[in-house]
Amino acid sequence: MLELLLAAALAAPAPPCRGGETIFHEGPLRIFGVHYRDADEFGWYEFACRNGRKRAEVGGHGFSTGVASVDTPAYALGGSRYLGSYWTSDSEGGPDAHFEVTDLRTGRAVAFLNTAFGDGVPSFRVAADGTLVAGGAIKRRGRKPVRIGGRDPALTGGTVYWTAGAQARSTVLPGGGGGESRMLEPVRVHRRRGPCISARGTTVAAWPHVRVVRRGGKLFACRDRSSRRIRLNGVPRIAGDRWLLDGERLIDAKTGRVVTRGVGAPATLLRGGTVAWLDAGRLLLAAPGGAPVELSAAASALASGRRTIYWTEAGQPRSFATSASKPG
């Protein structure tokens, strides 16, 4: 079980916030992995730090020599304080899965929700106040889950979206606030090597195979084993371990090419590289390399799930489902 696999980590000396192998670096958040191996178990423990302080154990990926295994294949970020994680584990008793939300200020878990174990990683979101939207339910701190059903949730500014049948649905969380919640996936923890990782400079953002570096007042991005440097105008939003939203440009980090220009704000980015944005109330959408198309002339509260763009129009939720999008 999970408890057995993590027992050694709990007893071991706590790693510093600057240690381990970086998995994600988003603003004040850094998630990193620490490798372990002994006679019976091997894998990675995953920790998160906020502003370089208050380390919290948030995930892991490991196996025992018996039948036990544990994995955390995705995270969801809510504001700068709360981090959601999706856990799976397997043992002699069979597979289990659950969602958990950690308060990065205190290092404590503040929400927990069991879910059915199945194929693939379910989509989930975390609000700026730590509310969890997952498994067809909304779980607020200290309260019972409220069932909403549906699939492919999204969340922005307190507005929760999901799809039921072919229709978009929405509700507003009490208190609201906060920007768009995003999933951090795929989780690929590994020992990072190569010219990108060894390049001089300060890491200001990172995903498993992408690093954004500040050096001498300038910014560039690169991929682990590539020597290509992609010049940037600012710290980009990263999606799918591949796509860089750099102001009005969307860049493919695999090729270094700009695939979409003229992106406005606010914008939302799918893991397959499709980007949508608002321009004076108009909602525009563009696939990588494609021309923008207008979805709405009067949109607000823009957000995205895994495959769905959501917005509010005339007080009603609207959606546009894209084709399947896999991380790069």
N, C-alpha and C positions, 0 to 999 in steps of 0.2 A: 504493500500500500504506500501511498504518498508519504505518510508519516515516517515509515521505515527508510525510505530513500533520502529524506531530508534530515534525518536525525544527526548524521555526521556534520552537516553544515551548521546546524544549530549549536553543536558542541565545539566547532572549530573557531579559531580566532577570526573576528569580523574583518572582512576586507575593506580597505580604504575606498573612498568614493572615486579616487583617481586610478584605482587598480583594475585588473581584469581586462577583458576584451569588449570593446564597445559594440553594442547591438544597435541602439538608437540614441541619438543626441538631438533633442528637440527643445529649443529655448533653454529654460533652467533644468530640464529633465535629462538625465543620463541613465540608460539601462545598460548593464554590462554583465558579462558572464564570467564565472570563475570555474575552471576545469577541476574535476576531481576523479580519482581512480584509486581503488584499493582492491583487495582480493575478491570482494563480492559485488562492488558497485562501480559504475563509471558514468560520466556525463558532465553536465554543466549546472551549476546553481546560478540563478539570475537575480540581480539586485538592482534597485533604482535609488538614485539620489536626486534631490531637488536643491539647486544652488550649491552643490558640492557638500551638502550636509544631510544628516539624518537618514542614513542608509536603511532601506527596507527590503526584505526578501519578497520578491514578487512573482517568481516563476522558476522553471527548471526544465531540464531535458536529460533524462537518464534512464539507466537500466540496471537491474540486478542480475546475478548469475542464475537466479531462479526464473520466475515468470513475471516479476513485477517491472513496471515501467511507468514513467511520468513524462508529461510533455505540456508546455505552454506555447501553443503555436501562434497566439495573437494577443495584442494589448489594445486598449482603447484609452485615449487621453481626454480627460474632462478638465478644461481650464489648465492651470499650472499646478493644481494641488492634488487632484484625484486621478488614480491610474487603475483602470479595469484590466483584468486578466482572465483568460479562458484556460482552464486546466482540464486535462484528461489523465486518467491513471488506469492501470490494468494490473490485476493480481489474480490469485486463485479464486477470489470471490467474483471475478468478472470485471468488466470495464465500468468506469464511473466518469462523470464530467460535471463541472460546476463553473460558475462565474464568481469572481471576487473583486471587490473594490478596496484599494489601499489608500489611506490618507497619507500623502508623502510628507506632510508637516509633522505628523506624530509617528509615522511608521506602523500604524495599526490598521487592521482590516475593519471596514465600516459597513460593508454590505456583502451578502453571500446568497447565491441562488443556485440550487441544484438544477440540472437539466439532463435530458436524455442523451446518452452517448450515441453518436451517429457518424456517418461518413462526412468528411469535410469539416471546416471550421465555421460555426455560425456567426452571422453578423451581430454586433452588439455595440452599444454606445454608453458613454458616461457623461452626465451633466456636470456643470461647474460646481454644483453643491454636493456631488457624490452620488446622485441618483443614477441607478443602473437601469438601462433599457436593454433587455436581453430575453431570449427564450419566449417571446410572445408576452412579456410581462414588464411592468414598471415597478422597480423595487426602490422605495425611498428608505432612508436611514431610520431604523427603529420602527418600521411599519411593515405590514404584510404586503406581499406582492399583489399588484392589481393586474389582472389578465386583460390584454388587449388583442391577443392573437396576431395574425398577420406575419409578414416576413420583411426582410431587408429594411430595417429601421434606419432612421437618420435623426439628427438632433442639432438644433442651432438656437441659441438665445432663449432656451426654455420651450421651444416648439418641437414636439416629437412627431415624426412622420413614420408611417409604415404602409405596406400594401396588403390589402385584404381582397382576395379574388383578383380582379383587375383594377380595383379602385384604390386611390390614395386616401388615407385617413390621417387625422392629426389630433393632437391634444396639446394643451399648454400646461407646463409644470408650474405649481405655485412658486412664486419668487422669480422664476425665469432667470434671465441674465446669462452672460457667458457667450463665447463664440461657438463656432461649429466644432462638435466633437468628431474626432477622427480615429480610425483604427490604425494601429502600427502593425503592419504585416507585409510580407512574411517574416517570421522570426528565423533567422539563420545565424546561429551562434557558431563562430569558428575563430581560429587563430588567424588574424588578419595580417597578411604579408604582401609585399610587392612595392613598386615604386610610388604608388599613391599613398600608402600608409606611411612610408618612410620619408615622404616629402616634408621639408621644413615648414613650420607654421603652426598656428593654433587651430584646433578643430572647433568649429562653431556649429556644425550640424552633421549628422551622420545617420545612415541606415546601414543594414548589414554589408552591402557592397558599394556604398557611395560615401564619400567624405567631402565635406565643404571646409575649406581652409582659408584663414586670414593670415596674410603675410605682407608686411610692409605697407599696411593700409589698403591692400587689395584683396579681393576674394576670388577663389577659383574652386571648381569641383573636379573630382576625379573618381575613377572606379579602382577597386583594390589592386588589380594586377596590370593596370594600364598606365602608360606614361603620359597620356593625353591630359592636358589641362583645359578646362572649360571656364573661360572668364565670366564672372557674374557681376551684376550691378548691385545686388543685395543678398541677404541670406534667403535662400529659396525655400519654398514648401516642397517636400519630397513625397512622392507617392509610388507604390509598387516597386520600391528599390531601384527605380529607373528614371522617373519623370521629375524634372525640376521646374517649378513655377517661379520664374525670376522676374518679378514685376509684370510687365505686359507680354513677356515671352515664356513659352513652354519649350523646354529643351529636353531632348532624348539623351540621357547620360551615356547610353551605349555607343552612340555615334557622334555626340557632340553637336548635333544639328538642331537648329530651331525648327520646331514642327508646327507651332501656332504663334501668331503675333496678334497684337491688339487686344490682349486679355484685359478686361477691366476688373474693378473691385466693387463689392465682394465677389469672390470666385470660389468654386468648389471643384475638386479634382478627383476623378476616379482612378483606381489603381491600374486601369488599362490605358491611361493617358488622355481620356476624354475630359475636357474642361468646359465648365459653364460659368457664366458671369453676368452681372447686372450692369446695364448701361442706361442710366436715366430711367430706370423702371423696366426697360426692355431686357428680356432674358435671352441670351445668346449661348449657343453650344457649338463646340467644334471637336471633331475627332482628330487624332494626330495626322497632320498633313492635309486635313480637309478644310473646306471653307466654312465659316460660321453660318449657322441657321438660326432663325428666330423662333423661340418656343412660346413667348408671351410678350405682350406689349405693356403689361402692368403687373410685375411680379415683385414679391418680397419674400423674406425669410427663406433664403436659398440654402439648400443642404443636399447632401447625397448619401445614399447607402452604397452597397457594393456595386450594384448595377443600375441604380435608379436615381435620377435627378428629381428632387422635390422642390416645390415652391408654393407660396400662397397667392391666390389671385381672387380679388373681390371677396375676401374672407373665407375662401374655400381652398382645401388642399388640392394640388395638382401634381402630376408626375409624368416623367418620360423615362421609359425603360430602355436601356441600351443593350447591346449584345453582350454576351459573356465576356468578362474582362479578367485576364489572369495577370498576376504580377510578373514583371520582367526579370 
